[in-house]
């Protein structure tokens, strides 16, 4: 988790995440069972919106109440992973600045 106070470039954030996922196959990995044995599947590198299957979600919460933001954060934090389908990382950025755009 982190917080950026000033205006920032969401396109640059997406490009940075793409590079991190490209370099670390574990971030594109899911797990399953085949023939009764556990298997690891490493996805290829895809376009943004699912960087190698990694969920990236930017949400503008400008104008939301503190309570609504807190409720959304908890909703996303406690959403379970499906290790057969999901990657091991999710990225959620709350944008509160009028300077941010995507």
Secondary structure, 3 states (H helix, E strand, C coil): CCCCCCCCCHHHHHHHHHHHHHHCHHHHEEEEEECCEEEEEECCCCCCCCECCEEEEEEECCCCCHHHHHHHHHHHHCCCCCCCCCCCCEEEEEECCCCCCC
